[in-house]
Amino acid sequence: MTFITAFKKFRDLQDQIQLSALYSWQVNDIAVVTAINEIGQREKLSSYPNVKLVQGVRTGRDLGFSTGAVVIKDLLLKGLLATETQLVALVKGDVIIPPDFNARVKKIVDMFGYDIFLIGHRRSIQTAYCADSPDTYKRLCGEPHTQEREPNLFLTSRFMMRKLAIQMPEFIFGRFYWDTWIHQWAVQNVHKIMDCTDTLPTYHCVHPMNHIYQAEGAHGTEADSAKYNKGLIDGFSSCLLR
């Protein structure tokens, strides 16, 4: 399968967390497609042969906002052109997967087929180290966790993901509300939709949410980019609630 994703700047704690995610993807032989939307990312990702870079993905700056977060629609449509696998997943750049992730996915696909749409919610863990070896990786996946109802994995066929991307408004990644739209779209358009939180566990290292404030001078949903995403949800409310 292929992960389509975008990263934040590789600095401070976010550097450690995203490198842990990249290590877990590489160990699982996951192909990765990503945009270059921040300074220093190209150099950081150059040592990962499983990562393919795509050009021309618009960011919040192209829409008039003070953020390099990508436009998800562009990321998916351009990312899918660089994808060769039958299964693809839209994931956040800090999602850490367990060592048996591929085997778990295979069991699900063998049972339900490639036309399944999987949605996974994250397990939050507290860490102060990077998973960059078999020992630290195993240790991280065994850390105590709390289960959250925030999705960070959407996995389906290339065909279904392209259909989703074509219909998707121009949401900004990592700025709230876009995941709600995807969930509602899947409910309306997919025959086989499954919550895979327990069968496909994913881990998220808790980190400060100050990156939005640093970029836009406002926190969380008060940022202009988040208000923009909320407006897209409101604008498509009749579709979502149909």
KOLPA-318032 format. One record per residue (C-alpha): residue number from 0; residue in three letters; x negated, z negated, y. Coordinates in Angstrom, 1 decimal, always signed. Layout:
BEGIN
+-----+-----+--------+--------+--------+
|   k |   r |     px |     pz |     py |
+-----+-----+--------+--------+--------+
| NUM | ALA |      X |      Z |      Y |
...
+-----+-----+--------+--------+--------+
REM end
This chain:
BEGIN
+-----+-----+--------+--------+--------+
|   k |   r |     px |     pz |     py |
+-----+-----+--------+--------+--------+
|   0 | MET |   +0.0 |   +0.0 |   +0.0 |
|   1 | THR |   -1.0 |   +0.2 |   +3.6 |
|   2 | PHE |   -0.7 |   -2.4 |   +6.4 |
|   3 | ILE |   +0.2 |   -1.0 |   +9.8 |
|   4 | THR |   -0.8 |   -3.6 |  +12.4 |
|   5 | ALA |   -2.3 |   -4.4 |  +15.8 |
|   6 | PHE |   -4.8 |   -7.1 |  +16.8 |
|   7 | LYS |   -5.2 |   -9.4 |  +19.8 |
|   8 | LYS |   -8.6 |   -9.8 |  +21.4 |
|   9 | PHE |  -11.2 |  -11.1 |  +18.9 |
|  10 | ARG |  -12.1 |  -14.3 |  +20.8 |
|  11 | ASP |  -12.0 |  -18.0 |  +20.4 |
|  12 | LEU |   -9.6 |  -19.2 |  +17.6 |
|  13 | GLN |   -7.9 |  -15.8 |  +17.4 |
|  14 | ASP |  -11.2 |  -14.3 |  +16.3 |
|  15 | GLN |  -11.4 |  -16.8 |  +13.4 |
|  16 | ILE |   -7.8 |  -16.2 |  +12.4 |
|  17 | GLN |   -7.8 |  -12.4 |  +12.5 |
|  18 | LEU |  -11.1 |  -12.3 |  +10.6 |
|  19 | SER |   -9.5 |  -14.5 |   +7.9 |
|  20 | ALA |   -6.6 |  -12.0 |   +7.7 |
|  21 | LEU |   -8.9 |   -9.1 |   +7.5 |
|  22 | TYR |  -10.9 |  -10.8 |   +4.7 |
|  23 | SER |   -7.7 |  -11.4 |   +2.7 |
|  24 | TRP |   -6.6 |   -7.7 |   +3.1 |
|  25 | GLN |  -10.0 |   -6.4 |   +2.1 |
|  26 | VAL |  -10.2 |   -8.6 |   -1.0 |
|  27 | ASN |   -6.7 |   -7.2 |   -2.0 |
|  28 | ASP |   -7.9 |   -3.6 |   -1.4 |
|  29 | ILE |   -5.2 |   -3.1 |   +1.2 |
|  30 | ALA |   -5.6 |   +0.0 |   +3.4 |
|  31 | VAL |   -5.1 |   -0.9 |   +7.1 |
|  32 | VAL |   -4.1 |   +1.3 |  +10.0 |
|  33 | THR |   -4.4 |   -0.1 |  +13.5 |
|  34 | ALA |   -4.6 |   +1.0 |  +17.1 |
|  35 | ILE |   -7.4 |   +0.1 |  +19.5 |
|  36 | ASN |   -5.7 |   -1.7 |  +22.3 |
|  37 | GLU |   -8.2 |   -4.2 |  +23.5 |
|  38 | ILE |  -11.9 |   -4.2 |  +24.5 |
|  39 | GLY |  -14.3 |   -5.0 |  +21.6 |
|  40 | GLN |  -11.9 |   -4.2 |  +18.8 |
|  41 | ARG |  -13.7 |   -1.0 |  +17.7 |
|  42 | GLU |  -17.0 |   -2.8 |  +17.2 |
|  43 | LYS |  -15.3 |   -5.8 |  +15.4 |
|  44 | LEU |  -13.5 |   -3.5 |  +13.0 |
|  45 | SER |  -16.4 |   -1.1 |  +12.3 |
|  46 | SER |  -17.6 |   -3.2 |   +9.3 |
|  47 | TYR |  -14.3 |   -2.9 |   +7.4 |
|  48 | PRO |  -14.2 |   +0.4 |   +5.4 |
|  49 | ASN |  -10.5 |   -0.2 |   +4.6 |
|  50 | VAL |   -9.5 |   +0.0 |   +8.3 |
|  51 | LYS |   -8.5 |   +3.3 |   +9.9 |
|  52 | LEU |   -8.2 |   +3.6 |  +13.7 |
|  53 | VAL |   -5.5 |   +5.7 |  +15.3 |
|  54 | GLN |   -5.6 |   +7.0 |  +18.8 |
|  55 | GLY |   -3.0 |   +7.5 |  +21.5 |
|  56 | VAL |   -0.8 |   +4.4 |  +20.8 |
|  57 | ARG |   +0.8 |   +3.3 |  +24.0 |
|  58 | THR |   +0.6 |   -0.4 |  +25.1 |
|  59 | GLY |   +2.6 |   -2.6 |  +27.5 |
|  60 | ARG |   +0.3 |   -1.3 |  +30.3 |
|  61 | ASP |   +1.7 |   +2.1 |  +29.9 |
|  62 | LEU |   +5.2 |   +0.7 |  +30.4 |
|  63 | GLY |   +4.1 |   -1.2 |  +33.6 |
|  64 | PHE |   +3.3 |   -4.6 |  +32.1 |
|  65 | SER |   +0.1 |   -6.6 |  +32.2 |
|  66 | THR |   -0.5 |   -6.6 |  +28.5 |
|  67 | GLY |   -2.5 |   -4.6 |  +26.0 |
|  68 | ALA |   +0.1 |   -5.3 |  +23.2 |
|  69 | VAL |   +1.1 |   -2.1 |  +21.6 |
|  70 | VAL |   +4.5 |   -0.3 |  +21.6 |
|  71 | ILE |   +5.6 |   -0.7 |  +18.0 |
|  72 | LYS |   +7.4 |   +2.6 |  +17.8 |
|  73 | ASP |   +4.2 |   +4.5 |  +18.7 |
|  74 | LEU |   +2.2 |   +2.3 |  +16.4 |
|  75 | LEU |   +4.5 |   +3.1 |  +13.4 |
|  76 | LEU |   +4.9 |   +6.8 |  +14.1 |
|  77 | LYS |   +1.2 |   +7.5 |  +14.6 |
|  78 | GLY |   +0.2 |   +5.0 |  +11.9 |
|  79 | LEU |   +2.4 |   +6.6 |   +9.3 |
|  80 | LEU |   +0.6 |  +10.0 |   +9.9 |
|  81 | ALA |   -2.6 |   +8.3 |   +8.9 |
|  82 | THR |   -1.0 |   +6.6 |   +5.8 |
|  83 | GLU |   -1.3 |   +8.0 |   +2.3 |
|  84 | THR |   +0.4 |   +5.3 |   +0.2 |
|  85 | GLN |   +4.0 |   +5.2 |   -0.9 |
|  86 | LEU |   +4.4 |   +1.6 |   +0.3 |
|  87 | VAL |   +3.7 |   +0.5 |   +3.9 |
|  88 | ALA |   +4.1 |   -2.8 |   +5.7 |
|  89 | LEU |   +4.4 |   -3.7 |   +9.4 |
|  90 | VAL |   +2.4 |   -6.9 |   +9.7 |
|  91 | LYS |   +1.0 |   -9.0 |  +12.5 |
|  92 | GLY |   -2.8 |   -9.0 |  +12.8 |
|  93 | ASP |   -3.1 |  -12.7 |  +11.8 |
|  94 | VAL |   -1.2 |  -12.6 |   +8.5 |
|  95 | ILE |   -3.2 |  -13.9 |   +5.6 |
|  96 | ILE |   -2.1 |  -12.9 |   +2.1 |
|  97 | PRO |   -2.9 |  -14.6 |   -1.2 |
|  98 | PRO |   -5.3 |  -13.2 |   -3.8 |
|  99 | ASP |   -2.5 |  -12.0 |   -6.1 |
| 100 | PHE |   -0.5 |  -10.2 |   -3.4 |
| 101 | ASN |   -0.8 |   -6.8 |   -5.0 |
| 102 | ALA |   +0.4 |   -8.0 |   -8.4 |
| 103 | ARG |   +3.3 |   -9.7 |   -6.8 |
| 104 | VAL |   +4.3 |   -6.6 |   -5.0 |
| 105 | LYS |   +4.0 |   -4.5 |   -8.2 |
| 106 | LYS |   +6.4 |   -6.8 |  -10.1 |
| 107 | ILE |   +9.0 |   -6.5 |   -7.3 |
| 108 | VAL |   +8.7 |   -2.7 |   -7.2 |
| 109 | ASP |   +8.7 |   -2.3 |  -11.0 |
| 110 | MET |  +12.0 |   -4.3 |  -11.0 |
| 111 | PHE |  +13.8 |   -2.9 |   -7.9 |
| 112 | GLY |  +12.1 |   +0.5 |   -7.1 |
| 113 | TYR |  +10.3 |   +1.8 |   -4.0 |
| 114 | ASP |  +13.5 |   +1.9 |   -2.0 |
| 115 | ILE |  +13.4 |   -1.9 |   -1.5 |
| 116 | PHE |  +13.0 |   -3.4 |   +2.0 |
| 117 | LEU |  +11.2 |   -6.7 |   +1.9 |
| 118 | ILE |  +11.2 |   -9.3 |   +4.7 |
| 119 | GLY |   +8.8 |  -12.2 |   +4.5 |
| 120 | HIS |   +8.6 |  -15.3 |   +6.6 |
| 121 | ARG |   +5.4 |  -17.1 |   +7.3 |
| 122 | ARG |   +3.9 |  -20.4 |   +6.1 |
| 123 | SER |   +2.1 |  -22.2 |   +8.9 |
| 124 | ILE |   -1.1 |  -24.0 |   +8.2 |
| 125 | GLN |   -3.6 |  -25.9 |  +10.3 |
| 126 | THR |   -7.2 |  -24.7 |   +9.8 |
| 127 | ALA |  -10.5 |  -25.1 |  +11.6 |
| 128 | TYR |  -12.5 |  -22.6 |   +9.6 |
| 129 | CYS |  -12.7 |  -18.9 |   +8.7 |
| 130 | ALA |  -11.8 |  -17.6 |   +5.3 |
| 131 | ASP |  -14.8 |  -15.4 |   +4.8 |
| 132 | SER |  -15.9 |  -16.1 |   +1.2 |
| 133 | PRO |  -14.1 |  -16.6 |   -2.2 |
| 134 | ASP |  -14.3 |  -20.4 |   -1.8 |
| 135 | THR |  -13.0 |  -20.6 |   +1.8 |
| 136 | TYR |  -10.3 |  -18.1 |   +1.0 |
| 137 | LYS |   -9.0 |  -20.1 |   -2.0 |
| 138 | ARG |   -9.2 |  -23.2 |   +0.1 |
| 139 | LEU |   -7.2 |  -21.8 |   +2.9 |
| 140 | CYS |   -4.4 |  -20.5 |   +0.7 |
| 141 | GLY |   -4.2 |  -24.0 |   -0.8 |
| 142 | GLU |   -3.8 |  -25.8 |   +2.5 |
| 143 | PRO |   -0.6 |  -27.8 |   +3.2 |
| 144 | HIS |   +1.9 |  -25.7 |   +5.0 |
| 145 | THR |   +5.3 |  -25.8 |   +6.7 |
| 146 | GLN |   +7.8 |  -23.0 |   +6.1 |
| 147 | GLU |   +9.0 |  -21.2 |   +9.2 |
| 148 | ARG |  +11.9 |  -18.8 |   +9.7 |
| 149 | GLU |   +9.8 |  -16.3 |  +11.6 |
| 150 | PRO |   +9.2 |  -13.0 |   +9.9 |
| 151 | ASN |   +5.7 |  -11.6 |   +9.8 |
| 152 | LEU |   +6.0 |   -9.0 |   +7.0 |
| 153 | PHE |   +8.2 |   -6.0 |   +6.7 |
| 154 | LEU |   +7.4 |   -3.9 |   +3.6 |
| 155 | THR |   +9.2 |   -0.8 |   +2.4 |
| 156 | SER |   +8.6 |   +2.9 |   +1.6 |
| 157 | ARG |   +6.9 |   +5.3 |   +4.0 |
| 158 | PHE |  +10.2 |   +7.3 |   +4.2 |
| 159 | MET |  +12.2 |   +4.2 |   +5.2 |
| 160 | MET |   +9.6 |   +3.0 |   +7.7 |
| 161 | ARG |   +9.6 |   +6.4 |   +9.4 |
| 162 | LYS |  +13.4 |   +6.3 |   +9.6 |
| 163 | LEU |  +13.2 |   +2.9 |  +11.2 |
| 164 | ALA |  +10.5 |   +3.9 |  +13.6 |
| 165 | ILE |  +12.4 |   +7.0 |  +14.8 |
| 166 | GLN |  +15.5 |   +4.8 |  +15.6 |
| 167 | MET |  +13.6 |   +1.9 |  +17.1 |
| 168 | PRO |  +13.6 |   +1.2 |  +20.8 |
| 169 | GLU |  +10.2 |   +0.9 |  +22.5 |
| 170 | PHE |   +9.6 |   -2.8 |  +21.8 |
| 171 | ILE |   +6.3 |   -4.4 |  +22.7 |
| 172 | PHE |   +4.5 |   -6.0 |  +19.8 |
| 173 | GLY |   +4.2 |   -9.8 |  +19.8 |
| 174 | ARG |   +6.7 |  -10.3 |  +22.6 |
| 175 | PHE |   +9.8 |  -11.7 |  +20.8 |
| 176 | TYR |  +13.1 |  -10.0 |  +19.8 |
| 177 | TRP |  +11.6 |   -6.9 |  +18.0 |
| 178 | ASP |  +11.7 |   -8.6 |  +14.6 |
| 179 | THR |  +15.4 |   -9.5 |  +15.1 |
| 180 | TRP |  +16.1 |   -5.8 |  +15.7 |
| 181 | ILE |  +14.2 |   -4.7 |  +12.6 |
| 182 | HIS |  +16.1 |   -7.3 |  +10.5 |
| 183 | GLN |  +19.5 |   -6.1 |  +11.8 |
| 184 | TRP |  +18.5 |   -2.5 |  +11.3 |
| 185 | ALA |  +17.6 |   -3.1 |   +7.7 |
| 186 | VAL |  +20.9 |   -4.9 |   +7.0 |
| 187 | GLN |  +22.8 |   -1.9 |   +8.3 |
| 188 | ASN |  +20.7 |   +0.9 |   +6.8 |
| 189 | VAL |  +19.1 |   -0.3 |   +3.6 |
| 190 | HIS |  +20.9 |   -0.8 |   +0.3 |
| 191 | LYS |  +18.2 |   -3.0 |   -1.3 |
| 192 | ILE |  +17.1 |   -5.6 |   +1.2 |
| 193 | MET |  +15.3 |   -8.8 |   +0.0 |
| 194 | ASP |  +13.9 |  -12.0 |   +1.5 |
| 195 | CYS |  +10.5 |  -12.1 |   -0.2 |
| 196 | THR |   +9.3 |  -15.3 |   +1.5 |
| 197 | ASP |   +8.9 |  -17.2 |   -1.8 |
| 198 | THR |   +7.8 |  -14.3 |   -4.0 |
| 199 | LEU |   +5.3 |  -12.9 |   -1.4 |
| 200 | PRO |   +3.9 |  -15.9 |   +0.4 |
| 201 | THR |   +2.0 |  -15.2 |   +3.6 |
| 202 | TYR |   +0.0 |  -17.7 |   +5.7 |
| 203 | HIS |   -0.2 |  -18.1 |   +9.5 |
| 204 | CYS |   -2.8 |  -20.3 |  +11.1 |
| 205 | VAL |   -1.3 |  -22.3 |  +13.9 |
| 206 | HIS |   -2.8 |  -21.4 |  +17.3 |
| 207 | PRO |   -2.0 |  -21.9 |  +21.0 |
| 208 | MET |   +0.4 |  -19.4 |  +22.5 |
| 209 | ASN |   -1.5 |  -19.1 |  +25.7 |
| 210 | HIS |   -2.4 |  -15.4 |  +25.3 |
| 211 | ILE |   +0.9 |  -14.3 |  +26.9 |
| 212 | TYR |   +0.2 |  -16.6 |  +29.9 |
| 213 | GLN |   -3.3 |  -15.3 |  +30.2 |
| 214 | ALA |   -2.1 |  -11.7 |  +30.3 |
| 215 | GLU |   +1.1 |  -12.1 |  +32.4 |
| 216 | GLY |   +1.0 |  -15.5 |  +34.1 |
| 217 | ALA |   +4.2 |  -16.7 |  +32.4 |
| 218 | HIS |   +4.8 |  -18.4 |  +29.1 |
| 219 | GLY |   +6.7 |  -17.1 |  +26.1 |
| 220 | THR |  +10.1 |  -15.6 |  +26.8 |
| 221 | GLU |   +9.6 |  -16.0 |  +30.6 |
| 222 | ALA |   +7.0 |  -13.2 |  +30.6 |
| 223 | ASP |   +8.1 |   -9.9 |  +32.0 |
| 224 | SER |   +7.3 |   -8.1 |  +28.7 |
| 225 | ALA |   +9.4 |  -10.5 |  +26.7 |
| 226 | LYS |  +12.3 |  -10.1 |  +29.2 |
| 227 | TYR |  +11.9 |   -6.3 |  +28.7 |
| 228 | ASN |  +12.2 |   -6.7 |  +24.9 |
| 229 | LYS |  +15.2 |   -8.9 |  +25.4 |
| 230 | GLY |  +16.8 |   -6.2 |  +27.5 |
| 231 | LEU |  +16.3 |   -3.7 |  +24.7 |
| 232 | ILE |  +18.2 |   -6.0 |  +22.3 |
| 233 | ASP |  +21.0 |   -6.4 |  +24.8 |
| 234 | GLY |  +21.1 |   -2.7 |  +25.4 |
| 235 | PHE |  +21.5 |   -2.0 |  +21.7 |
| 236 | SER |  +23.9 |   -5.0 |  +21.1 |
| 237 | SER |  +26.8 |   -2.7 |  +20.1 |
| 238 | CYS |  +24.6 |   -1.1 |  +17.5 |
| 239 | LEU |  +23.3 |   -4.4 |  +16.1 |
| 240 | LEU |  +26.6 |   -6.0 |  +15.8 |
| 241 | ARG |  +28.5 |   -3.0 |  +14.4 |
+-----+-----+--------+--------+--------+
REM end
